[in-house]
Amino acid sequence: MTDGNAFTLSPVFCLHNGAVVLEQDEKSVSFGLLNEDDEILKRRLEKAVNAKLNVCGDENSSTFVSIDKDTFNKQISWMFAHDGEGPEKDFLKNKSVEISENEAAALLDALIGNALKSDATDIHIEGNLVRYRIRGKLCYEIELGEERRRALSQRIKLLSSLNVVESRRPQDGHFVLDSNGKKVFVRVSTLPTVGAFSEDDESIVLRLLDPEKIPLDLNKLGFTCEQLLTLKKFCSLENGLVLICGATGSGKSTTAGAMLEEIRCTTGDSKKIISLEDPPEYVLEGVSQVQILERHGLGFTEILKRTFRQDPDVIFIGEIRDRETAEIAVQAALTGHLVFATLHTASIAQAVLRMYDLGASPRLVNSVLRGVIVQKMLEGKMSAKIRYLDPADVVDKKNN
């Protein structure tokens, strides 16, 4: 875009294309590019500069230099923080900037696209600050101006079917975004926070799931050969309960999805598989996936009760959260179903004790529990402990 006597680029264009204006005079503009080999982008910028400065055919109207990511981020941060200002800020002072829905959409697309390129698993928007979680660590990305932060928040809530004007209560949702021709699942969590300059600050976290990048194949998730044999043994069971444990972001849903895919493939789609999730994180072919909608009265407990009428062979429970869910999971395993479920625990012993603490009968848990998987991510790599349990191997620690 251009403004007055200056050649300018919008922050969204810069972020999406990896280009910034470094300096300019009346006859030429110098650009900094993250990818100096992008000839298509160079031609686009040259054409725009020539049209603006009326120097068509002048080979010296545009120059290009390579810049590193840190320099680029500093430049973009300034632009977003000052509503579009860059090196040419003197031309833009006192300019009233309205953030359109299209610009907010482009900003969100650019943030997610850059996050995927950086191998980020999450995007954290905390007030005006944007950070990516890369290999377990939060890394600074950019800082937004207040208007762009509000527009971005509204765009995210609109896509996630959340209340756009609500910032005083936490909300959860999800959406699917088409980024550069491929679909990315985005899980959204908002939480009101106390802001330094605003009463409606929020912490918004986007969990990114790229089905093409994360293979739902047990053999490709980082388990050892011995662990793979045990996991496949779990998948061949006719009944029982298998718990998949770990902290948030440890890959529990990915492991569960890969196990359901293993069952589907090895049985030739001969088993009815039902997955109950809040929300579903992968689209699994041949699996009946049900989204849990607590706000509509469709919680895990209610859906679990109705699941039995669907004649399932395998049931996946996204998370065991309370006594009733724990009891129904155990009952399902007792009545001939193979049940997989996730728990937020850090060890095998804690997984068993957690089931007891939730109110499930220790005697029944001992009789149906067939395995526990505990996993975590260390510097982007899987670390797991897996144990196959015969009923006689589980000690009732509550009574000892």
C-alpha positions, 0 to 999 in steps of 0.5 A: 500500500502507499500513503502520501509521498511515501511507499509503505507496506501494511504490517499484515502484508509484511508479516505474511510475505516476509518483507519490510521497507528499510529506507527510501528516497524520492527515486528508490526503495530498499526492502529487507527480505527474509527470503532473498531468493523469492523472485515472485515477491521481488517482481511484485514489489518492483512493480508497485514501487515503479508505479508509485514513483513513476520510474517504470523501467528504472532498474535502480528503483528497488533494492533488496537485502537479506535480513534475519528473523530478529531484525524482521520481528523488531521491524514488524513489532514497531509497525503493529505497535504503532498502527502501521509505522515503520521507517517511514513513520513521519508520513503516517503520524496522526493517521486514523487507522481502522482495522478491517475484518479482512486485515484481521483475517490476514493477520491471523492467517499470517500468525498461524502460517508463521507458527507452522513454519517455526514448528510451533505447537501453540500461539499465546496472545497475552494482552498485546504480546504474541509468543509461540511455543516452540519445542516446549519453550515460549518465544517472542514473536511480535507485539500488536497495537491495541486496535489490532489486538482487539480485531484479532481477538474478535476474529478468533472468537468469530471463527470459534463460534464464541461470544465475540463481545465477552471478555470477562468469562473464559471460553473454549472453542475450535475452528479449522483454518485453510493455511496455504492449501492445507487444513489446520485444526486450531483449539482455542482457549480464552481467559480474562486477565488484569491488564495494565491499560485495559479492563478487558485484557485476555490471555488467548491460547491457540493449540495448532494441530496439523494432521499432515505434519503429525502422523497418526502412525504408532511407528512414527511417534517416537516410541521404542520397538519394545513400547510399540509391541506393548501398544499394539498388544493394547490395540488387539485386546477385546476388552479392558481399560487403557489409560493414556496419561501426561500433562497438557501438550504431551501428545496424549490425543495424538497417541490415542488417535494413532491407536484408534487408527491401528485398530481400524487398520488391523481389523479391516474396519470390522469394529465399531469405534466411537470417540468422545472428545472436547473437541475432536483434534483429528478427523479419523476415518472410520471412527464415529467422533462425537463432540462434547458440548457441556454448554448444551447439556451434552457432557461426557457422562450424558454422551457416554450413557447414550454411546452404549446404545450404538453397539460399540466395540471400542470407546475413546473418552477424551478425558476422565474428569469426574466420578461418574465418568470414571465409573462409566468407563470402568463399567464399559470395560466390564461389559466387554468393551475396549476403552481408552481414556486420558488422565492428567497424571505424571506416573503409572502409580498416580494413574491408578490412584487417580481413578481411586480418588475419582470414586471408581471402585478399586476392586473394579479398577483392578479387574479391568485395567489392562495398561497405562501409558505415561508420556511427556515431551522433552525438547520436542521429542517423545519420552514415555513409560508404558506398562501392560497390567494383568489384573493380579499385577495391580496393587490396591494401594488404597487399602495398603 
